[in-house]
Amino acid sequence: MKLNNDCVRDILLCIEGLSFGQTLEIPDLLNAYPQYSEDELTYTCLKLSEANLIECQIYTYINMSVPGISRIMDLTSEGHQFINKIRDKTVWAKIKSKLPEAVINSIPALIQAINSLAMK
């Protein structure tokens, strides 16, 4: 599945807006961002978790070929640092216009690209 950079940013901003102790589930994200499919939101959350940007509970059942997300709890310290770089809509638009779409196929690649663009 292709990683959607706008979905990455939207999910991180949504999680950041949670009150202390509040959690999210995928249906909450579907309501907040109807432009994304359930699969796209789940996949993005799994990749954000793998990259240590969010804390979430992942489940797998024997009859399932892919894992799911039961609860999204918080951003990690790395997640806060990352979202601070892309929070502003104008900055995000500039960064997106400079991102090499073909190369950005993972969260670590996105982080590296944004870090290198931020240094320029």
Secondary structure, DSSP 8 states (H G I E B T S, - for coil): ----HHHHHHHHHHHHTS-TT--B-HHHHHHH-TTS-HHHHHHHHHHHHHTTSEEEEEE--TT-SS-EEEEEEEE-HHHHHHHHHH-SHHHHHHHHHHS-TTT--SHHHHHHHHHHHHH-
